[in-house]
Structure formats: structure tokens, C-alpha cells
């Protein structure tokens, strides 16, 4: 979440996607994806104070799904 927050801050400061990617040591595609997710969620810089990391994750990525270990039954290795 730190890099997402930093991406939004740097974009608001006027940096290009390439400059943000170089600054955060991530790919241009990652920066573009973060900015697209934030725009779709209606978020920009500055983020609201009440938006903690878990709320930001839910806003950008939706509710988390349960792990695969809970969705599928364990195989019967004895059989």
C-alpha cells in the first residue's frame, strides 16, 4: 500500500509515469495499473485521513476472496 500511496502522491506532484516507475523501482505497467485502479475508485491525492491500508486495499481491489485452501477439499492421498 505504501507504493500505491507514493504513486498517487508523485503523480499529483506532476511526475510522469516513467519518472514514478524509476523512483519507486517498479515497472511502468505497475504504475499505470495503480493509477487506473485509483481513478476507477475515485481516489486521488491527498487520500482521506480515514483511509487506512486495509480500506485502501478494499477500495482498489475489492473484497478479498478466501484462500484456495478453504475453497477446495484436501485430496485423499491414501486412496
N, CA, C and O atoms as a Maestro MAE file, in Angstrom:
{
 s_m_m2io_version
 :::
 2.0.0
}

f_m_ct {
 s_m_title
 :::
 protein
 m_atom[316] {
  # First column is atom index #
  i_m_mmod_type
  r_m_x_coord
  r_m_y_coord
  r_m_z_coord
  i_m_residue_number
  s_m_chain_name
  s_m_pdb_residue_name
  s_m_pdb_atom_name
  i_m_atomic_number
  :::
  1 25 0.811 -1.179 0.000 1 A "UNK " " N  " 7
  2 3 0.000 0.000 0.000 1 A "UNK " " CA " 6
  3 2 0.867 1.260 0.000 1 A "UNK " " C  " 6
  4 15 0.455 2.315 -0.483 1 A "UNK " " O  " 8
  5 25 2.073 1.127 0.551 2 A "UNK " " N  " 7
  6 3 2.958 2.289 0.596 2 A "UNK " " CA " 6
  7 2 3.292 2.772 -0.806 2 A "UNK " " C  " 6
  8 15 3.306 3.976 -1.062 2 A "UNK " " O  " 8
  9 25 3.562 1.841 -1.718 3 A "UNK " " N  " 7
  10 3 3.916 2.245 -3.082 3 A "UNK " " CA " 6
  11 2 2.716 2.811 -3.826 3 A "UNK " " C  " 6
  12 15 2.876 3.678 -4.686 3 A "UNK " " O  " 8
  13 25 1.528 2.341 -3.512 4 A "UNK " " N  " 7
  14 3 0.334 2.904 -4.139 4 A "UNK " " CA " 6
  15 2 0.138 4.339 -3.668 4 A "UNK " " C  " 6
  16 15 -0.136 5.229 -4.474 4 A "UNK " " O  " 8
  17 25 0.276 4.561 -2.376 5 A "UNK " " N  " 7
  18 3 0.160 5.922 -1.842 5 A "UNK " " CA " 6
  19 2 1.219 6.836 -2.456 5 A "UNK " " C  " 6
  20 15 0.930 7.971 -2.836 5 A "UNK " " O  " 8
  21 25 2.431 6.332 -2.546 6 A "UNK " " N  " 7
  22 3 3.530 7.133 -3.108 6 A "UNK " " CA " 6
  23 2 3.296 7.412 -4.589 6 A "UNK " " C  " 6
  24 15 3.621 8.496 -5.073 6 A "UNK " " O  " 8
  25 25 2.736 6.449 -5.309 7 A "UNK " " N  " 7
  26 3 2.424 6.648 -6.726 7 A "UNK " " CA " 6
  27 2 1.436 7.800 -6.881 7 A "UNK " " C  " 6
  28 15 1.630 8.676 -7.724 7 A "UNK " " O  " 8
  29 25 0.387 7.802 -6.080 8 A "UNK " " N  " 7
  30 3 -0.610 8.878 -6.166 8 A "UNK " " CA " 6
  31 2 -0.005 10.229 -5.800 8 A "UNK " " C  " 6
  32 15 -0.314 11.246 -6.421 8 A "UNK " " O  " 8
  33 25 0.859 10.231 -4.785 9 A "UNK " " N  " 7
  34 3 1.487 11.490 -4.359 9 A "UNK " " CA " 6
  35 2 2.397 12.050 -5.450 9 A "UNK " " C  " 6
  36 15 2.367 13.245 -5.744 9 A "UNK " " O  " 8
  37 25 3.198 11.181 -6.040 10 A "UNK " " N  " 7
  38 3 4.123 11.640 -7.078 10 A "UNK " " CA " 6
  39 2 3.388 12.095 -8.334 10 A "UNK " " C  " 6
  40 15 3.804 13.050 -8.990 10 A "UNK " " O  " 8
  41 25 2.292 11.409 -8.668 11 A "UNK " " N  " 7
  42 3 1.516 11.811 -9.839 11 A "UNK " " CA " 6
  43 2 0.896 13.186 -9.613 11 A "UNK " " C  " 6
  44 15 0.861 14.014 -10.524 11 A "UNK " " O  " 8
  45 25 0.406 13.429 -8.391 12 A "UNK " " N  " 7
  46 3 -0.164 14.735 -8.061 12 A "UNK " " CA " 6
  47 2 0.901 15.824 -8.090 12 A "UNK " " C  " 6
  48 15 0.595 16.993 -8.325 12 A "UNK " " O  " 8
  49 25 2.154 15.437 -7.851 13 A "UNK " " N  " 7
  50 3 3.259 16.393 -7.887 13 A "UNK " " CA " 6
  51 2 3.696 16.692 -9.322 13 A "UNK " " C  " 6
  52 15 4.547 17.554 -9.543 13 A "UNK " " O  " 8
  53 25 3.116 15.984 -10.297 14 A "UNK " " N  " 7
  54 3 3.393 16.286 -11.689 14 A "UNK " " CA " 6
  55 2 4.411 15.390 -12.365 14 A "UNK " " C  " 6
  56 15 4.815 15.669 -13.494 14 A "UNK " " O  " 8
  57 25 4.837 14.326 -11.712 15 A "UNK " " N  " 7
  58 3 5.808 13.428 -12.334 15 A "UNK " " CA " 6
  59 2 5.133 12.550 -13.380 15 A "UNK " " C  " 6
  60 15 3.945 12.243 -13.279 15 A "UNK " " O  " 8
  61 25 5.904 12.155 -14.381 16 A "UNK " " N  " 7
  62 3 5.394 11.271 -15.418 16 A "UNK " " CA " 6
  63 2 5.376 9.842 -14.892 16 A "UNK " " C  " 6
  64 15 5.957 9.536 -13.850 16 A "UNK " " O  " 8
  65 25 4.698 8.979 -15.632 17 A "UNK " " N  " 7
  66 3 4.635 7.575 -15.240 17 A "UNK " " CA " 6
  67 2 6.037 6.962 -15.235 17 A "UNK " " C  " 6
  68 15 6.361 6.174 -14.347 17 A "UNK " " O  " 8
  69 25 6.853 7.308 -16.200 18 A "UNK " " N  " 7
  70 3 8.231 6.790 -16.246 18 A "UNK " " CA " 6
  71 2 9.045 7.256 -15.040 18 A "UNK " " C  " 6
  72 15 9.799 6.475 -14.459 18 A "UNK " " O  " 8
  73 25 8.896 8.511 -14.666 19 A "UNK " " N  " 7
  74 3 9.622 9.041 -13.518 19 A "UNK " " CA " 6
  75 2 9.173 8.369 -12.221 19 A "UNK " " C  " 6
  76 15 9.991 8.067 -11.352 19 A "UNK " " O  " 8
  77 25 7.875 8.142 -12.103 20 A "UNK " " N  " 7
  78 3 7.346 7.472 -10.907 20 A "UNK " " CA " 6
  79 2 7.882 6.049 -10.847 20 A "UNK " " C  " 6
  80 15 8.307 5.590 -9.787 20 A "UNK " " O  " 8
  81 25 7.865 5.348 -11.978 21 A "UNK " " N  " 7
  82 3 8.348 3.969 -12.023 21 A "UNK " " CA " 6
  83 2 9.818 3.899 -11.618 21 A "UNK " " C  " 6
  84 15 10.208 3.010 -10.860 21 A "UNK " " O  " 8
  85 25 10.627 4.815 -12.109 22 A "UNK " " N  " 7
  86 3 12.043 4.832 -11.764 22 A "UNK " " CA " 6
  87 2 12.246 5.158 -10.284 22 A "UNK " " C  " 6
  88 15 13.111 4.579 -9.626 22 A "UNK " " O  " 8
  89 25 11.454 6.073 -9.777 23 A "UNK " " N  " 7
  90 3 11.582 6.471 -8.382 23 A "UNK " " CA " 6
  91 2 11.217 5.344 -7.424 23 A "UNK " " C  " 6
  92 15 11.869 5.160 -6.395 23 A "UNK " " O  " 8
  93 25 10.172 4.588 -7.763 24 A "UNK " " N  " 7
  94 3 9.695 3.527 -6.880 24 A "UNK " " CA " 6
  95 2 10.283 2.159 -7.204 24 A "UNK " " C  " 6
  96 15 10.013 1.182 -6.505 24 A "UNK " " O  " 8
  97 25 11.080 2.090 -8.256 25 A "UNK " " N  " 7
  98 3 11.706 0.845 -8.720 25 A "UNK " " CA " 6
  99 2 10.630 -0.224 -8.988 25 A "UNK " " C  " 6
  100 15 10.706 -1.351 -8.499 25 A "UNK " " O  " 8
  101 25 9.640 0.174 -9.775 26 A "UNK " " N  " 7
  102 3 8.605 -0.736 -10.256 26 A "UNK " " CA " 6
  103 2 8.461 -0.506 -11.758 26 A "UNK " " C  " 6
  104 15 9.017 0.446 -12.305 26 A "UNK " " O  " 8
  105 25 7.714 -1.381 -12.414 27 A "UNK " " N  " 7
  106 3 7.553 -1.237 -13.858 27 A "UNK " " CA " 6
  107 2 6.546 -0.136 -14.187 27 A "UNK " " C  " 6
  108 15 5.748 0.278 -13.346 27 A "UNK " " O  " 8
  109 25 6.608 0.315 -15.419 28 A "UNK " " N  " 7
  110 3 5.670 1.325 -15.902 28 A "UNK " " CA " 6
  111 2 4.251 0.767 -15.858 28 A "UNK " " C  " 6
  112 15 3.299 1.488 -15.557 28 A "UNK " " O  " 8
  113 25 4.119 -0.518 -16.159 29 A "UNK " " N  " 7
  114 3 2.808 -1.159 -16.120 29 A "UNK " " CA " 6
  115 2 2.193 -1.159 -14.737 29 A "UNK " " C  " 6
  116 15 0.984 -0.982 -14.592 29 A "UNK " " O  " 8
  117 25 3.014 -1.356 -13.719 30 A "UNK " " N  " 7
  118 3 2.524 -1.342 -12.335 30 A "UNK " " CA " 6
  119 2 2.020 0.055 -11.983 30 A "UNK " " C  " 6
  120 15 0.952 0.197 -11.387 30 A "UNK " " O  " 8
  121 25 2.768 1.067 -12.343 31 A "UNK " " N  " 7
  122 3 2.350 2.445 -12.059 31 A "UNK " " CA " 6
  123 2 1.043 2.754 -12.782 31 A "UNK " " C  " 6
  124 15 0.130 3.346 -12.207 31 A "UNK " " O  " 8
  125 25 0.964 2.350 -14.042 32 A "UNK " " N  " 7
  126 3 -0.264 2.583 -14.808 32 A "UNK " " CA " 6
  127 2 -1.451 1.878 -14.173 32 A "UNK " " C  " 6
  128 15 -2.536 2.452 -14.075 32 A "UNK " " O  " 8
  129 25 -1.255 0.642 -13.744 33 A "UNK " " N  " 7
  130 3 -2.328 -0.128 -13.113 33 A "UNK " " CA " 6
  131 2 -2.783 0.534 -11.815 33 A "UNK " " C  " 6
  132 15 -3.984 0.646 -11.569 33 A "UNK " " O  " 8
  133 25 -1.848 0.970 -10.988 34 A "UNK " " N  " 7
  134 3 -2.196 1.658 -9.742 34 A "UNK " " CA " 6
  135 2 -3.021 2.914 -10.027 34 A "UNK " " C  " 6
  136 15 -4.018 3.174 -9.353 34 A "UNK " " O  " 8
  137 25 -2.602 3.683 -11.019 35 A "UNK " " N  " 7
  138 3 -3.318 4.910 -11.347 35 A "UNK " " CA " 6
  139 2 -4.704 4.618 -11.906 35 A "UNK " " C  " 6
  140 15 -5.655 5.343 -11.612 35 A "UNK " " O  " 8
  141 25 -4.828 3.558 -12.714 36 A "UNK " " N  " 7
  142 3 -6.131 3.168 -13.243 36 A "UNK " " CA " 6
  143 2 -7.067 2.720 -12.127 36 A "UNK " " C  " 6
  144 15 -8.237 3.102 -12.102 36 A "UNK " " O  " 8
  145 25 -6.551 1.908 -11.203 37 A "UNK " " N  " 7
  146 3 -7.366 1.439 -10.081 37 A "UNK " " CA " 6
  147 2 -7.836 2.605 -9.218 37 A "UNK " " C  " 6
  148 15 -8.988 2.643 -8.786 37 A "UNK " " O  " 8
  149 25 -6.939 3.551 -8.971 38 A "UNK " " N  " 7
  150 3 -7.296 4.705 -8.148 38 A "UNK " " CA " 6
  151 2 -8.343 5.566 -8.853 38 A "UNK " " C  " 6
  152 15 -9.278 6.050 -8.215 38 A "UNK " " O  " 8
  153 25 -8.194 5.758 -10.158 39 A "UNK " " N  " 7
  154 3 -9.168 6.549 -10.903 39 A "UNK " " CA " 6
  155 2 -10.532 5.863 -10.907 39 A "UNK " " C  " 6
  156 15 -11.561 6.522 -10.760 39 A "UNK " " O  " 8
  157 25 -10.541 4.550 -11.075 40 A "UNK " " N  " 7
  158 3 -11.801 3.802 -11.075 40 A "UNK " " CA " 6
  159 2 -12.482 3.862 -9.713 40 A "UNK " " C  " 6
  160 15 -13.710 3.848 -9.631 40 A "UNK " " O  " 8
  161 25 -11.694 3.929 -8.649 41 A "UNK " " N  " 7
  162 3 -12.242 4.016 -7.297 41 A "UNK " " CA " 6
  163 2 -12.560 5.452 -6.895 41 A "UNK " " C  " 6
  164 15 -13.108 5.690 -5.819 41 A "UNK " " O  " 8
  165 25 -12.217 6.410 -7.759 42 A "UNK " " N  " 7
  166 3 -12.473 7.813 -7.457 42 A "UNK " " CA " 6
  167 2 -11.532 8.392 -6.427 42 A "UNK " " C  " 6
  168 15 -11.882 9.332 -5.713 42 A "UNK " " O  " 8
  169 25 -10.334 7.831 -6.346 43 A "UNK " " N  " 7
  170 3 -9.350 8.284 -5.364 43 A "UNK " " CA " 6
  171 2 -8.270 9.116 -6.028 43 A "UNK " " C  " 6
  172 15 -7.880 8.848 -7.164 43 A "UNK " " O  " 8
  173 25 -7.801 10.099 -5.337 44 A "UNK " " N  " 7
  174 3 -6.698 10.929 -5.785 44 A "UNK " " CA " 6
  175 2 -5.912 11.397 -4.580 44 A "UNK " " C  " 6
  176 15 -6.221 11.057 -3.438 44 A "UNK " " O  " 8
  177 25 -4.891 12.181 -4.861 45 A "UNK " " N  " 7
  178 3 -4.061 12.680 -3.768 45 A "UNK " " CA " 6
  179 2 -4.544 14.050 -3.369 45 A "UNK " " C  " 6
  180 15 -4.816 14.852 -4.262 45 A "UNK " " O  " 8
  181 25 -4.670 14.381 -2.122 46 A "UNK " " N  " 7
  182 3 -4.376 13.576 -0.949 46 A "UNK " " CA " 6
  183 2 -5.510 12.602 -0.650 46 A "UNK " " C  " 6
  184 15 -6.683 12.890 -0.890 46 A "UNK " " O  " 8
  185 25 -5.136 11.464 -0.127 47 A "UNK " " N  " 7
  186 3 -6.116 10.466 0.284 47 A "UNK " " CA " 6
  187 2 -6.750 10.905 1.597 47 A "UNK " " C  " 6
  188 15 -6.109 11.582 2.401 47 A "UNK " " O  " 8
  189 25 -7.993 10.529 1.815 48 A "UNK " " N  " 7
  190 3 -8.634 10.887 3.090 48 A "UNK " " CA " 6
  191 2 -7.876 10.297 4.275 48 A "UNK " " C  " 6
  192 15 -7.335 9.195 4.182 48 A "UNK " " O  " 8
  193 25 -7.836 11.019 5.374 49 A "UNK " " N  " 7
  194 3 -7.144 10.558 6.583 49 A "UNK " " CA " 6
  195 2 -7.733 9.259 7.115 49 A "UNK " " C  " 6
  196 15 -7.024 8.442 7.703 49 A "UNK " " O  " 8
  197 25 -9.041 9.073 6.906 50 A "UNK " " N  " 7
  198 3 -9.712 7.888 7.438 50 A "UNK " " CA " 6
  199 2 -9.425 6.629 6.621 50 A "UNK " " C  " 6
  200 15 -9.841 5.537 7.008 50 A "UNK " " O  " 8
  201 25 -8.730 6.766 5.512 51 A "UNK " " N  " 7
  202 3 -8.464 5.633 4.623 51 A "UNK " " CA " 6
  203 2 -7.159 4.949 5.032 51 A "UNK " " C  " 6
  204 15 -6.076 5.349 4.605 51 A "UNK " " O  " 8
  205 25 -7.277 3.905 5.871 52 A "UNK " " N  " 7
  206 3 -6.086 3.161 6.266 52 A "UNK " " CA " 6
  207 2 -5.743 2.146 5.177 52 A "UNK " " C  " 6
  208 15 -6.416 2.080 4.148 52 A "UNK " " O  " 8
  209 25 -4.698 1.358 5.409 53 A "UNK " " N  " 7
  210 3 -4.230 0.435 4.375 53 A "UNK " " CA " 6
  211 2 -5.275 -0.609 3.987 53 A "UNK " " C  " 6
  212 15 -5.427 -0.916 2.805 53 A "UNK " " O  " 8
  213 25 -5.988 -1.150 4.953 54 A "UNK " " N  " 7
  214 3 -6.983 -2.171 4.626 54 A "UNK " " CA " 6
  215 2 -8.153 -1.566 3.860 54 A "UNK " " C  " 6
  216 15 -8.679 -2.202 2.947 54 A "UNK " " O  " 8
  217 25 -8.567 -0.365 4.206 55 A "UNK " " N  " 7
  218 3 -9.651 0.306 3.485 55 A "UNK " " CA " 6
  219 2 -9.209 0.671 2.073 55 A "UNK " " C  " 6
  220 15 -9.998 0.576 1.133 55 A "UNK " " O  " 8
  221 25 -7.963 1.086 1.917 56 A "UNK " " N  " 7
  222 3 -7.430 1.398 0.598 56 A "UNK " " CA " 6
  223 2 -7.386 0.142 -0.273 56 A "UNK " " C  " 6
  224 15 -7.726 0.191 -1.455 56 A "UNK " " O  " 8
  225 25 -6.972 -0.966 0.302 57 A "UNK " " N  " 7
  226 3 -6.926 -2.218 -0.450 57 A "UNK " " CA " 6
  227 2 -8.322 -2.630 -0.905 57 A "UNK " " C  " 6
  228 15 -8.502 -3.049 -2.049 57 A "UNK " " O  " 8
  229 25 -9.308 -2.514 -0.022 58 A "UNK " " N  " 7
  230 3 -10.687 -2.856 -0.395 58 A "UNK " " CA " 6
  231 2 -11.213 -1.925 -1.478 58 A "UNK " " C  " 6
  232 15 -11.928 -2.361 -2.380 58 A "UNK " " O  " 8
  233 25 -10.864 -0.642 -1.393 59 A "UNK " " N  " 7
  234 3 -11.341 0.329 -2.377 59 A "UNK " " CA " 6
  235 2 -10.751 0.054 -3.759 59 A "UNK " " C  " 6
  236 15 -11.431 0.218 -4.772 59 A "UNK " " O  " 8
  237 25 -9.499 -0.360 -3.797 60 A "UNK " " N  " 7
  238 3 -8.833 -0.574 -5.086 60 A "UNK " " CA " 6
  239 2 -9.068 -1.970 -5.654 60 A "UNK " " C  " 6
  240 15 -9.310 -2.121 -6.852 60 A "UNK " " O  " 8
  241 25 -9.000 -2.977 -4.811 61 A "UNK " " N  " 7
  242 3 -9.023 -4.356 -5.292 61 A "UNK " " CA " 6
  243 2 -10.302 -5.107 -4.958 61 A "UNK " " C  " 6
  244 15 -10.459 -6.259 -5.363 61 A "UNK " " O  " 8
  245 25 -11.216 -4.484 -4.233 62 A "UNK " " N  " 7
  246 3 -12.451 -5.147 -3.845 62 A "UNK " " CA " 6
  247 2 -12.213 -6.042 -2.642 62 A "UNK " " C  " 6
  248 15 -11.101 -6.120 -2.119 62 A "UNK " " O  " 8
  249 25 -13.268 -6.716 -2.210 63 A "UNK " " N  " 7
  250 3 -13.102 -7.603 -1.051 63 A "UNK " " CA " 6
  251 2 -12.209 -8.779 -1.401 63 A "UNK " " C  " 6
  252 15 -12.233 -9.287 -2.522 63 A "UNK " " O  " 8
  253 25 -11.438 -9.193 -0.444 64 A "UNK " " N  " 7
  254 3 -10.523 -10.306 -0.692 64 A "UNK " " CA " 6
  255 2 -11.300 -11.603 -0.685 64 A "UNK " " C  " 6
  256 15 -12.225 -11.786 0.106 64 A "UNK " " O  " 8
  257 25 -10.918 -12.486 -1.561 65 A "UNK " " N  " 7
  258 3 -11.576 -13.787 -1.588 65 A "UNK " " CA " 6
  259 2 -10.898 -14.711 -0.591 65 A "UNK " " C  " 6
  260 15 -9.774 -14.460 -0.155 65 A "UNK " " O  " 8
  261 25 -11.581 -15.760 -0.243 66 A "UNK " " N  " 7
  262 3 -10.995 -16.684 0.724 66 A "UNK " " CA " 6
  263 2 -9.885 -17.487 0.054 66 A "UNK " " C  " 6
  264 15 -9.921 -17.691 -1.159 66 A "UNK " " O  " 8
  265 25 -8.916 -17.937 0.812 67 A "UNK " " N  " 7
  266 3 -7.787 -18.676 0.239 67 A "UNK " " CA " 6
  267 2 -8.249 -19.966 -0.436 67 A "UNK " " C  " 6
  268 15 -9.296 -20.519 -0.101 67 A "UNK " " O  " 8
  269 25 -7.458 -20.426 -1.381 68 A "UNK " " N  " 7
  270 3 -7.789 -21.638 -2.130 68 A "UNK " " CA " 6
  271 2 -7.917 -22.846 -1.208 68 A "UNK " " C  " 6
  272 15 -8.676 -23.770 -1.502 68 A "UNK " " O  " 8
  273 25 -7.190 -22.847 -0.108 69 A "UNK " " N  " 7
  274 3 -7.251 -23.987 0.805 69 A "UNK " " CA " 6
  275 2 -8.640 -24.155 1.414 69 A "UNK " " C  " 6
  276 15 -8.995 -25.255 1.837 69 A "UNK " " O  " 8
  277 25 -9.412 -23.109 1.463 70 A "UNK " " N  " 7
  278 3 -10.762 -23.191 2.011 70 A "UNK " " CA " 6
  279 2 -11.793 -23.497 0.927 70 A "UNK " " C  " 6
  280 15 -12.880 -23.985 1.237 70 A "UNK " " O  " 8
  281 25 -11.476 -23.224 -0.317 71 A "UNK " " N  " 7
  282 3 -12.430 -23.441 -1.401 71 A "UNK " " CA " 6
  283 2 -12.458 -24.884 -1.876 71 A "UNK " " C  " 6
  284 15 -13.488 -25.350 -2.364 71 A "UNK " " O  " 8
  285 25 -11.370 -25.585 -1.746 72 A "UNK " " N  " 7
  286 3 -11.265 -26.942 -2.271 72 A "UNK " " CA " 6
  287 2 -11.002 -27.927 -1.136 72 A "UNK " " C  " 6
  288 15 -10.314 -27.615 -0.163 72 A "UNK " " O  " 8
  289 25 -11.561 -29.108 -1.285 73 A "UNK " " N  " 7
  290 3 -11.321 -30.152 -0.297 73 A "UNK " " CA " 6
  291 2 -9.902 -30.694 -0.485 73 A "UNK " " C  " 6
  292 15 -9.392 -30.768 -1.603 73 A "UNK " " O  " 8
  293 25 -9.292 -31.060 0.606 74 A "UNK " " N  " 7
  294 3 -7.943 -31.639 0.544 74 A "UNK " " CA " 6
  295 2 -8.023 -33.009 -0.129 74 A "UNK " " C  " 6
  296 15 -8.969 -33.759 0.112 74 A "UNK " " O  " 8
  297 25 -7.044 -33.342 -0.966 75 A "UNK " " N  " 7
  298 3 -7.062 -34.639 -1.628 75 A "UNK " " CA " 6
  299 2 -6.896 -35.772 -0.637 75 A "UNK " " C  " 6
  300 15 -6.244 -35.620 0.396 75 A "UNK " " O  " 8
  301 25 -7.485 -36.900 -0.957 76 A "UNK " " N  " 7
  302 3 -7.361 -38.099 -0.126 76 A "UNK " " CA " 6
  303 2 -6.148 -38.882 -0.644 76 A "UNK " " C  " 6
  304 15 -6.273 -39.691 -1.563 76 A "UNK " " O  " 8
  305 25 -5.000 -38.640 -0.060 77 A "UNK " " N  " 7
  306 3 -3.761 -39.250 -0.536 77 A "UNK " " CA " 6
  307 2 -3.728 -40.763 -0.307 77 A "UNK " " C  " 6
  308 15 -3.038 -41.476 -1.036 77 A "UNK " " O  " 8
  309 25 -4.448 -41.258 0.676 78 A "UNK " " N  " 7
  310 3 -4.465 -42.687 0.962 78 A "UNK " " CA " 6
  311 2 -5.163 -43.458 -0.157 78 A "UNK " " C  " 6
  312 15 -4.801 -44.595 -0.456 78 A "UNK " " O  " 8
  313 25 -6.158 -42.834 -0.766 79 A "UNK " " N  " 7
  314 3 -6.895 -43.520 -1.844 79 A "UNK " " CA " 6
  315 2 -6.034 -43.489 -3.067 79 A "UNK " " C  " 6
  316 15 -6.430 -44.002 -4.114 79 A "UNK " " O  " 8
  :::
 }
 m_bond[315] {
  # First column is bond index #
  i_m_from
  i_m_to
  i_m_order
  :::
  1 1 2 1
  2 2 3 1
  3 3 4 2
  4 3 5 1
  5 5 6 1
  6 6 7 1
  7 7 8 2
  8 7 9 1
  9 9 10 1
  10 10 11 1
  11 11 12 2
  12 11 13 1
  13 13 14 1
  14 14 15 1
  15 15 16 2
  16 15 17 1
  17 17 18 1
  18 18 19 1
  19 19 20 2
  20 19 21 1
  21 21 22 1
  22 22 23 1
  23 23 24 2
  24 23 25 1
  25 25 26 1
  26 26 27 1
  27 27 28 2
  28 27 29 1
  29 29 30 1
  30 30 31 1
  31 31 32 2
  32 31 33 1
  33 33 34 1
  34 34 35 1
  35 35 36 2
  36 35 37 1
  37 37 38 1
  38 38 39 1
  39 39 40 2
  40 39 41 1
  41 41 42 1
  42 42 43 1
  43 43 44 2
  44 43 45 1
  45 45 46 1
  46 46 47 1
  47 47 48 2
  48 47 49 1
  49 49 50 1
  50 50 51 1
  51 51 52 2
  52 51 53 1
  53 53 54 1
  54 54 55 1
  55 55 56 2
  56 55 57 1
  57 57 58 1
  58 58 59 1
  59 59 60 2
  60 59 61 1
  61 61 62 1
  62 62 63 1
  63 63 64 2
  64 63 65 1
  65 65 66 1
  66 66 67 1
  67 67 68 2
  68 67 69 1
  69 69 70 1
  70 70 71 1
  71 71 72 2
  72 71 73 1
  73 73 74 1
  74 74 75 1
  75 75 76 2
  76 75 77 1
  77 77 78 1
  78 78 79 1
  79 79 80 2
  80 79 81 1
  81 81 82 1
  82 82 83 1
  83 83 84 2
  84 83 85 1
  85 85 86 1
  86 86 87 1
  87 87 88 2
  88 87 89 1
  89 89 90 1
  90 90 91 1
  91 91 92 2
  92 91 93 1
  93 93 94 1
  94 94 95 1
  95 95 96 2
  96 95 97 1
  97 97 98 1
  98 98 99 1
  99 99 100 2
  100 99 101 1
  101 101 102 1
  102 102 103 1
  103 103 104 2
  104 103 105 1
  105 105 106 1
  106 106 107 1
  107 107 108 2
  108 107 109 1
  109 109 110 1
  110 110 111 1
  111 111 112 2
  112 111 113 1
  113 113 114 1
  114 114 115 1
  115 115 116 2
  116 115 117 1
  117 117 118 1
  118 118 119 1
  119 119 120 2
  120 119 121 1
  121 121 122 1
  122 122 123 1
  123 123 124 2
  124 123 125 1
  125 125 126 1
  126 126 127 1
  127 127 128 2
  128 127 129 1
  129 129 130 1
  130 130 131 1
  131 131 132 2
  132 131 133 1
  133 133 134 1
  134 134 135 1
  135 135 136 2
  136 135 137 1
  137 137 138 1
  138 138 139 1
  139 139 140 2
  140 139 141 1
  141 141 142 1
  142 142 143 1
  143 143 144 2
  144 143 145 1
  145 145 146 1
  146 146 147 1
  147 147 148 2
  148 147 149 1
  149 149 150 1
  150 150 151 1
  151 151 152 2
  152 151 153 1
  153 153 154 1
  154 154 155 1
  155 155 156 2
  156 155 157 1
  157 157 158 1
  158 158 159 1
  159 159 160 2
  160 159 161 1
  161 161 162 1
  162 162 163 1
  163 163 164 2
  164 163 165 1
  165 165 166 1
  166 166 167 1
  167 167 168 2
  168 167 169 1
  169 169 170 1
  170 170 171 1
  171 171 172 2
  172 171 173 1
  173 173 174 1
  174 174 175 1
  175 175 176 2
  176 175 177 1
  177 177 178 1
  178 178 179 1
  179 179 180 2
  180 179 181 1
  181 181 182 1
  182 182 183 1
  183 183 184 2
  184 183 185 1
  185 185 186 1
  186 186 187 1
  187 187 188 2
  188 187 189 1
  189 189 190 1
  190 190 191 1
  191 191 192 2
  192 191 193 1
  193 193 194 1
  194 194 195 1
  195 195 196 2
  196 195 197 1
  197 197 198 1
  198 198 199 1
  199 199 200 2
  200 199 201 1
  201 201 202 1
  202 202 203 1
  203 203 204 2
  204 203 205 1
  205 205 206 1
  206 206 207 1
  207 207 208 2
  208 207 209 1
  209 209 210 1
  210 210 211 1
  211 211 212 2
  212 211 213 1
  213 213 214 1
  214 214 215 1
  215 215 216 2
  216 215 217 1
  217 217 218 1
  218 218 219 1
  219 219 220 2
  220 219 221 1
  221 221 222 1
  222 222 223 1
  223 223 224 2
  224 223 225 1
  225 225 226 1
  226 226 227 1
  227 227 228 2
  228 227 229 1
  229 229 230 1
  230 230 231 1
  231 231 232 2
  232 231 233 1
  233 233 234 1
  234 234 235 1
  235 235 236 2
  236 235 237 1
  237 237 238 1
  238 238 239 1
  239 239 240 2
  240 239 241 1
  241 241 242 1
  242 242 243 1
  243 243 244 2
  244 243 245 1
  245 245 246 1
  246 246 247 1
  247 247 248 2
  248 247 249 1
  249 249 250 1
  250 250 251 1
  251 251 252 2
  252 251 253 1
  253 253 254 1
  254 254 255 1
  255 255 256 2
  256 255 257 1
  257 257 258 1
  258 258 259 1
  259 259 260 2
  260 259 261 1
  261 261 262 1
  262 262 263 1
  263 263 264 2
  264 263 265 1
  265 265 266 1
  266 266 267 1
  267 267 268 2
  268 267 269 1
  269 269 270 1
  270 270 271 1
  271 271 272 2
  272 271 273 1
  273 273 274 1
  274 274 275 1
  275 275 276 2
  276 275 277 1
  277 277 278 1
  278 278 279 1
  279 279 280 2
  280 279 281 1
  281 281 282 1
  282 282 283 1
  283 283 284 2
  284 283 285 1
  285 285 286 1
  286 286 287 1
  287 287 288 2
  288 287 289 1
  289 289 290 1
  290 290 291 1
  291 291 292 2
  292 291 293 1
  293 293 294 1
  294 294 295 1
  295 295 296 2
  296 295 297 1
  297 297 298 1
  298 298 299 1
  299 299 300 2
  300 299 301 1
  301 301 302 1
  302 302 303 1
  303 303 304 2
  304 303 305 1
  305 305 306 1
  306 306 307 1
  307 307 308 2
  308 307 309 1
  309 309 310 1
  310 310 311 1
  311 311 312 2
  312 311 313 1
  313 313 314 1
  314 314 315 1
  315 315 316 2
  :::
 }
}
